[in-house]
């Protein structure tokens, strides 16, 4: 096996693993959704019609950035143009599209998901809802690309959600975070009108996160260890 074919195998395995994880988390069901991973000028992407929660590496097709198949025996997802569009416009490393229940429900009601919790700042803040368009169309791809401007997540009206990131693991984590936030919004809305963080509050969170290196583990300083 050449280094190139080995890399292709790793990419396809990574996409299959991500799909099974998303399925186990309840974000993917049946054939609904698609996942891709970009490495340089190649994109490993789920095949159309594949059962994603049981996906195997041979059900992942590899294409170039123009959509030409370079490895695999199955046609890629019908949302190929959307994935390639994200790579071309935002230079990202991975894209996850799900029909996750909470996110899909919110996409049927709101024009945007407000920043109701500071963790949404990890996705860019308020999550826009791209206008409805038929799946697999250029119109849908363009509307989602617009909704993703300055964001790592977008909702798709009456359809689902899209997240992207520099790595596949992070794109999956973004999808899980978005689904959690949509669930929080739904529960809050059942009790009343959810409050959103204003710009001042959001900026304060960003400043605090930078000052504290939020989200990163830190060892206890030696002096504190000795005083225990």
C-alpha positions as CSV (number, residue, x, y, z in Angstrom):
1,X,0.0,0.0,0.0
2,X,1.4,3.4,-1.0
3,X,1.5,6.4,1.3
4,X,-1.2,8.0,-0.7
5,X,-3.5,5.0,-0.6
6,X,-2.9,4.7,3.1
7,X,-3.9,8.3,3.7
8,X,-7.0,7.8,1.7
9,X,-7.9,4.8,3.8
10,X,-7.3,6.8,7.0
11,X,-9.6,9.6,5.8
12,X,-12.4,7.2,4.8
13,X,-12.1,5.5,8.2
14,X,-12.3,8.8,10.1
15,X,-15.5,9.8,8.3
16,X,-17.1,6.4,8.9
17,X,-16.1,6.6,12.6
18,X,-17.6,10.2,12.9
19,X,-20.8,9.0,11.3
20,X,-21.2,6.2,13.8
21,X,-20.5,8.5,16.7
22,X,-23.1,11.0,15.5
23,X,-25.6,8.1,15.1
24,X,-24.9,6.9,18.6
25,X,-25.5,10.5,19.8
26,X,-28.9,10.5,18.0
27,X,-27.9,13.2,15.5
28,X,-28.0,10.9,12.5
29,X,-30.6,8.4,11.6
30,X,-30.9,6.2,8.5
31,X,-29.5,7.8,5.4
32,X,-30.3,11.4,6.4
33,X,-27.2,13.6,6.7
34,X,-23.7,13.7,5.4
35,X,-20.1,14.1,6.7
36,X,-16.9,15.0,4.9
37,X,-13.2,15.5,5.7
38,X,-10.8,17.5,3.6
39,X,-7.1,16.8,3.4
40,X,-5.2,19.1,1.0
41,X,-7.0,18.7,-2.3
42,X,-9.0,15.6,-1.4
43,X,-12.4,15.3,0.3
44,X,-13.6,12.1,1.8
45,X,-17.4,12.2,1.9
46,X,-20.3,9.9,2.7
47,X,-21.9,8.1,-0.2
48,X,-25.5,8.8,-1.1
49,X,-28.0,6.2,0.3
50,X,-25.7,4.8,2.9
51,X,-27.0,4.1,6.4
52,X,-24.8,6.5,8.4
53,X,-25.0,5.1,11.9
54,X,-23.6,1.8,10.4
55,X,-21.2,3.4,7.9
56,X,-18.1,1.5,6.8
57,X,-15.0,3.0,5.2
58,X,-15.9,1.5,1.8
59,X,-19.1,3.6,1.9
60,X,-17.0,6.8,1.9
61,X,-16.1,8.2,-1.5
62,X,-13.1,10.5,-2.1
63,X,-13.4,13.4,-4.5
64,X,-11.1,16.3,-5.5
65,X,-12.2,19.9,-4.9
66,X,-14.0,19.9,-8.2
67,X,-16.1,16.9,-7.3
68,X,-14.3,14.4,-9.4
69,X,-14.2,10.9,-7.8
70,X,-10.7,9.8,-7.1
71,X,-11.4,6.7,-4.9
72,X,-14.5,4.7,-4.1
73,X,-17.2,2.8,-6.0
74,X,-20.3,4.8,-4.7
75,X,-21.8,8.1,-5.8
76,X,-21.2,10.8,-3.2
77,X,-24.0,12.5,-1.2
78,X,-26.4,14.7,-3.0
79,X,-25.2,17.6,-0.9
80,X,-21.7,17.4,-2.4
81,X,-22.0,21.0,-3.8
82,X,-22.7,22.3,-0.3
83,X,-19.6,20.6,1.2
84,X,-17.3,21.7,-1.6
85,X,-18.8,25.2,-1.3
86,X,-17.8,25.4,2.4
87,X,-14.3,24.2,1.6
88,X,-13.9,26.7,-1.2
89,X,-15.3,29.7,0.6
90,X,-14.1,29.1,4.1
91,X,-11.0,26.9,3.7
92,X,-12.2,24.6,6.5
93,X,-11.2,21.1,7.2
94,X,-14.4,19.2,7.8
95,X,-18.2,19.5,7.4
96,X,-21.1,17.8,9.2
97,X,-24.7,18.0,8.1
98,X,-27.4,16.4,10.2
99,X,-31.1,16.2,10.6
100,X,-30.7,16.3,14.3
101,X,-34.2,16.5,16.0
102,X,-33.7,19.5,18.2
103,X,-31.9,21.5,15.6
104,X,-34.4,20.6,12.9
105,X,-37.3,21.5,15.2
106,X,-35.8,25.0,15.8
107,X,-35.2,25.4,12.1
108,X,-38.9,25.0,11.5
109,X,-39.8,27.9,13.8
110,X,-37.0,30.5,14.1
111,X,-35.2,32.8,11.6
112,X,-32.2,32.6,13.9
113,X,-31.2,30.9,17.1
114,X,-30.3,33.7,19.6
115,X,-27.2,33.6,21.7
116,X,-29.0,32.3,24.8
117,X,-25.8,30.7,26.4
118,X,-22.2,31.8,26.2
119,X,-21.1,28.5,24.8
120,X,-22.8,29.5,21.5
121,X,-20.0,32.0,21.1
122,X,-17.8,28.9,20.2
123,X,-20.0,28.7,17.1
124,X,-19.8,32.5,16.4
125,X,-22.8,33.6,18.5
126,X,-26.3,33.8,17.0
127,X,-26.9,30.9,14.6
128,X,-28.6,31.9,11.4
129,X,-31.3,29.9,9.7
130,X,-30.8,29.6,5.9
131,X,-34.0,29.9,3.9
132,X,-35.6,26.7,2.8
133,X,-34.6,25.2,-0.6
134,X,-34.8,21.7,-2.0
135,X,-32.0,19.4,-0.8
136,X,-29.1,18.9,-3.2
137,X,-29.7,22.2,-5.1
138,X,-27.3,25.0,-5.8
139,X,-29.9,27.4,-4.2
140,X,-29.7,25.5,-0.9
141,X,-25.9,25.4,-1.0
142,X,-25.6,29.2,-1.6
143,X,-28.1,30.1,1.1
144,X,-26.3,27.9,3.7
145,X,-22.9,29.4,2.7
146,X,-24.3,32.9,3.3
147,X,-25.7,31.8,6.7
148,X,-22.3,30.5,7.6
149,X,-20.5,33.8,7.1
150,X,-18.5,34.4,10.3
151,X,-20.0,31.3,11.9
152,X,-19.1,27.6,12.3
153,X,-22.7,26.5,12.3
154,X,-26.0,27.3,10.5
155,X,-29.5,25.9,10.6
156,X,-31.4,25.0,7.4
157,X,-35.0,25.9,7.5
158,X,-37.3,22.8,7.8
159,X,-34.3,20.6,7.1
160,X,-31.5,20.4,9.6
161,X,-28.1,21.8,10.6
162,X,-24.5,22.3,9.2
163,X,-21.3,22.7,11.2
164,X,-17.7,23.0,10.1
165,X,-14.3,23.2,11.7
166,X,-10.6,22.8,11.0
167,X,-10.8,19.1,12.2
168,X,-13.4,16.4,11.9
169,X,-13.5,15.9,15.7
170,X,-14.2,19.6,16.2
171,X,-16.9,19.7,13.5
172,X,-18.6,16.8,15.3
173,X,-18.3,18.6,18.6
174,X,-19.8,21.7,17.0
175,X,-22.8,19.6,15.8
176,X,-23.3,18.3,19.3
177,X,-23.0,21.7,20.8
178,X,-25.6,23.1,18.4
179,X,-28.0,20.3,19.2
180,X,-27.6,20.9,22.9
181,X,-28.2,24.7,22.5
182,X,-31.3,24.0,20.4
183,X,-32.6,21.7,23.1
184,X,-31.9,24.4,25.8
185,X,-33.8,26.9,23.7
186,X,-36.8,24.6,23.3
187,X,-37.0,23.9,27.0
188,X,-36.7,27.6,27.9
189,X,-39.3,28.6,25.3
190,X,-41.8,26.2,26.8
191,X,-41.6,28.2,30.0
192,X,-41.5,31.7,28.5
193,X,-39.5,34.0,26.3
194,X,-35.8,33.0,26.4
195,X,-33.4,35.8,27.3
196,X,-30.4,36.3,24.9
197,X,-27.0,37.6,25.9
198,X,-26.5,41.2,24.7
199,X,-23.3,42.4,22.9
200,X,-21.8,43.7,26.2
201,X,-22.4,40.3,27.9
202,X,-21.0,38.4,25.0
203,X,-17.9,40.6,24.9
204,X,-17.3,40.1,28.6
205,X,-17.4,36.3,28.1
206,X,-14.9,36.5,25.3
207,X,-12.5,38.7,27.4
208,X,-12.9,36.3,30.3
209,X,-12.3,33.2,28.2
210,X,-9.1,34.8,26.8
211,X,-7.8,35.9,30.2
212,X,-8.4,32.4,31.7
213,X,-7.6,30.3,28.7
214,X,-11.0,28.8,29.0
215,X,-11.5,25.3,27.8
216,X,-7.9,24.2,28.5
217,X,-6.6,22.2,31.4
218,X,-3.9,23.7,33.6
219,X,-1.5,22.1,36.1
220,X,-1.5,23.4,39.6
221,X,1.6,25.6,40.1
222,X,4.4,23.9,42.1
223,X,4.1,26.3,45.0
224,X,0.4,25.5,45.5
225,X,1.2,21.7,45.3
226,X,3.7,22.0,48.1
227,X,1.3,23.9,50.4
228,X,-1.4,21.1,50.1
